[in-house]
Amino acid sequence: MAYSGLTGFISALEKKDELLRIKTFTDPILEITEITDRVTKSGGKALLFENTGTEFPVLINAFGSDERMAMAIGREDLDEVGVEIESIFKNISDNKVTIFKKLSALPALFKLAGYLPSRMMGKGTCQQVIHRIPDLGILPVLKCWPYDGGRFITLPMVHTKHPESGKTNVGMYRMQVLDKSTTAMHWQRHKTGANHFEAWKKTNKKMPVSVALGGDPVYTYSATAPLPENINEYILAGFLRKKKVRMVKCLTNELYVPCDADIILEGYVDPAEEPVWEGPFGDHTGFYSLADWYPKFHVTCITHSKKAVYPATIVGIPPQEDAWLAKATEKIFLTPVKMTIQPEIEDFHMPDAGIAHNLLIVKIKKTYPGQGMKVISSLFGAGQMMFTKYLIVVSGDINIRNYKKLLVHVFANVDFGKDLLFSRGPLDVLDHSSDSFSFGGKAGVDATVKHIEEDTGRNNFRQYNKSAVFNSINNIFDRDIIKNFNLNLFKDDIPILIVTVNRSEDQDMIDKVKSMFKTNDPAGIFSLIVAVDHTVDPGDLHMVAWQVLGNSDPQRDNEYISPASVFIDGTIKAYRKGGFPRKWPNIVCSNIETISAIDQKWESLGIGPFINSPSIKNLGLCRNGTDEIVW
C-alpha cells in the first residue's frame, strides 16, 4: 500500500487505533523526547504532537511496533515481504526447476521493473509552499537530550549524487541545526554520502544536496536499509509499496526528490569550506557520541506541502523506535544475504541490546565440519556486517529470538577453549570502547552443533551440583571486590556469572577480580564471567548485555582464566590503569528538571495512565554527575 505523504499514513494509523494525538503545547526542546521515551519503552502508540509552537505537527514513534512497521512498508506483517522476495529469488536462481517454471517468474520481474522511480514534470506536492529565503526556525526540530550540542533533524533522507558516475544515493545522516540556513552533515567515513563528498572535493565545485522529510514512510525505511552502494533506494521503496516513486526536480539544484514528501530542504555542501564542530548527540548506542568535525550544509530553499507533518525519532538507551527498523531489515534482507553471501544461512537476528552492530546472531544449516568458523570469517567482511563486534553462529532446531533457550544451546555446543575466533577490523564510528577510532577487536563464537571431526578433546559445560555451588560462592568471592552478583542464569544450566565492581576505587580492580577467579575457581564452574560497573543492576539482563556489548573491545577485554572459562570486562575503561586514549562518553538520559516537568504535565496530555520516566533508573549509571558528557 502506498501512502500520500505522512497525512495518509496518519489516517491509516488512526483507523488501526495506533495513534495518539497530543493537543497540549509540548516543547520540541527536551519535552517531546521525554514523553516519547516513556511511551516507546512501554510499548505505546505513535504520537502526533499538534501544538509544537510552529505550524507543523510532529509525528514520532511511527515505526515503534511490529504492526506499525508492517504498515509503514505496506504489508500486513513483516513476514509477508520476506516470503515474496524469497519466492522471486528462488524462481530465477533454482537450477532444478524447469524452463517453464522460470518463465513463470518473468511477470514478477516485469512487475518489479514497473516499480522503478520515474521523473515528473512541473511541481510536486512537496513544493506547494516555497520559502526562497530559508529559515530552519519554522520547523519543530528537536533537542532530544540535555547535553546534545543543539537541535537535530533526526529522520532526514539526504539525497546526493556522484559527480562522475551520476549515481544517486539516499542516506540517513543526522543534521545539527547551526543557524537559520545551515546545518552540520553527519555522514560518517563509511557511508556513501561521505564517498560522494570525497569525489566532489576533486571537482572544485559545490556539492548539491537535498533533504526530504516525511512522505510515504517506506521512503524513510529504504534510506536506512543496508543496500549495496549505487542501488537506488527508491527501487526498494517502489517494490515495498507496490507503486513507483514519482520524483520531482528541486528548485535550486539538479537533484530529484519524492514529489509527495512533506518537507524538502534544498542546498549544497562546499568541499572547499572548513568543517564545523558537530555534536555531542545522544545516540542509538545509548551513549553520547562525541563532538567532531563534519561538513556544513547550506540551505538555499525550503519547500513543503500545505498539510506537511514534521517526522522525527529519538534514539538512546535501547530499545527505541529504531529497533523495529532493524526487525524489518532482518525479514527483508534474509533472502538476499542467503542467496548472495552465505547460502547456508537460515536466519539472522540483531538483538536490541546490541544496537544493530554490537551483536549478530546467525543460524545456519550445517552440513560439514568447520562451517561455523567459515561463516564467521565470511560475515565479518560482508557489507555493513563488517561493523559487527560479537558474532554468534548456531545450527539445529533453535529459535534465535528466544534468548534463554538460545543461551542453553550456545553453552551446550561451545568449548570456550576451541570455538572462539578473535580478530580486528573496522567498527562503527560511534563505537566508544576501542582504543582506536572506528577500528578494534571482534569475536566470533561457533555455537553450531559439532560434527564428529570437531568433537575431539572438547570441554563443554559440565553439570554441577547447584546447591554446592551456591553454598560455596562466598568462598570464591572476596566481597571487598565483588559488590553484587547474579547467579540466576546458572540455575537454568547457563554457566554465566555476572558480577559488579567499583573500578573507580582501584585501578587494579579488574586484575584482582581475574586473579580471584583463577585462584578460587580453577575447575571453571563458570564458562563465562561477566564484570560490569557497580551502578549496573546485575539482575537486569538487558541492561547488562547492553553495557557489556557497548563497553568492551572483544579482543582486548576477553581473557581466559582457565582452559574453558572466559572473563569479559564490561566496565568503563576510563578508570583503567594508565587511563584511556580516547574520551569516554556518558550514557543518555533526561535530566531531573525535564522529568519533573513532564510528570506535572502528564494528565493534560490525554494519552492514558501515567508512565514513569525510564531515565529515573538510568540516571544511576551516569558518572561524575549528569552534567558531565565525558570523563
C-alpha positions, 0 to 999 in steps of 0.5 A: 500500500502506498501512502500520500505523504505522512497525512495518509499514513496518519489516517491509516494509523488512526483507523488501526487505533495506533495513534495518539494525538497530543493537543497540549503545547509540548516543547520540541526542546527536551519535552517531546523526547521525554514523553516519547521515551516513556511511551516507546519503552512501554510499548505505546502508540505513535504520537502526533504532537499538534501544538509544537509552537510552529505550524507543523505537527510532529509525528514520532514513534511511527515505526515503534511496533511490529504492526506499525512497521508492517504498515509503514512498508505496506504489508500486513506483517513483516513476514509477508515481504520476506516470503515474496522476495524469497519466492522471486529469488528462488524462481530465477536462481533454482537450477532444478526447476524447469524452463517453464517454471522460470518463465513463470517468474518473468511477470514478477520481474516485469512487475518489479521493473514497473516499480522503478522511480520515474521523473515528473514534470512541473511541481510536486506536492512537496513544493506547494509552499516555497520559502526562497529565503530559508529559515530552519526556525519554522520547523519543530526540530528537536533537542532530544537530550540535555547535553546534545550540542543543539537541535537535530533533524533526526529522520532526514533522507539526504539525497546526493549524487556522484559527480562522475558516475551520476549515481544517486544515493539516499542516506540517513545522516543526522543534521545539527541545526547551526543557524537559520540556513545551515546545518552540520552533515553527519555522514560518517567515513563509511557511508556513501554520502561521505564517498560522494563528498570525497569525489566532489572535493576533486571537482572544485565545485559545490556539492548539491544536496537535498533533504526530504522529510516525511512522505510515504514512510517506506521512503524513510525505511529504504534510506536506512536499509543496508543496500549495496552502494549505487542501488537506488533506494527508491527501487526498494521503496517502489517494490515495498509499496507496490507503486513507483516513486514519482520524483520531482526536480528541486528548485535550486539544484539538479537533484530529484526528490519524492514529489509527495514528501512533506518537507524538502530542504534544498542546498549544497555542501562546499568541499572547499569550506572548513568543517564545523564542530558537530555534536555531542548527540545522544545516540542509538548506542545509548551513549553520547557520541562525541563532538567532531568535525563534519561538513556544513550544509547550506540551505538555499530553499525550503519547500513543503506541502500545505498539510506537511507533518514534521517526522522525527525519532529519538534514539538512546538507551535501547530499545527505541523506535529504531529497533523495529527498523532493524526487525524489518531489515532482518525479514527483508534482507534474509533472502538476499544475504542467503542467496548472495553471501552465505547460502547456508544461512537460515536466519539472522537476528540483531538483538536490541541490546546490541544496537544493530552492530554490537551483536549478530546472531546467525543460524545456519544449516550445517552440513560439514565440519568447520562451517561455523568458523567459515561463516564467521570469517565470511560475515565479518567482511560482508557489507555493513556486517563488517561493523559487527563486534560479537558474532554468534553462529548456531545450527539445529532446531533453535529459535534465535529470538528466544534468548534463554533457550538460545543461551542453553544451546550456545553453552551446550555446543561451545568449548570456550577453549576451541570455538572462539575466533578473535580478530580486528577490523573496522567498527562503527564510528560511534563505537566508544570502547576501542582504543582506536577510532572506528577500528578494534577487536571482534569475536566470533563464537561457533555455537553450531552443533559439532560434527564428529571431526570437531568433537575431539578433546572438547570441554563443554559445560559440565553439570554441577551440583547447584546447591554446592555451588551456591553454598560455596560462592562466598568462598570464591568471592572476596566481597571487598571486590565483588559488590553484587552478583547474579547467579540466576542464569546458572540455575537454568544450566547457563554457566554465566556469572555476572558480577559488579565492581567499583573500578573507580576505587582501584585501578587494579580492580579488574586484575584482582577480580581475574586473579580471584577467579583463577585462584578460587575457581580453577575447575571453571564452574563458570564458562563465562564471567561477566564484570560490569560497573557497580551502578549496573543492576546485575539482575537486569539482563538487558541492561547488562548485555547492553553495557557489556556489548557497548563497553568492551573491545572483544579482543582486548577485554576477553581473557581466559582464566582457565582452559574453558572459562572466559572473563569479559570486562564490561566496565568503563575503561576510563578508570583503567590503569594508565587511563584511556586514549580516547574520551569516554562518553556518558550514557543518555538520559533526561535530566531531573528538571525535564522529568519533573516537568513532564510528570506535572504535565502528564494528565493534560496530555490525554494519552492514558495512565501515567508512565514513569520516566525510564531515565529515573533508573538510568540516571544511576549509571551516569558518572561524575554527575549528569552534567558531565558528557565525558570523563 
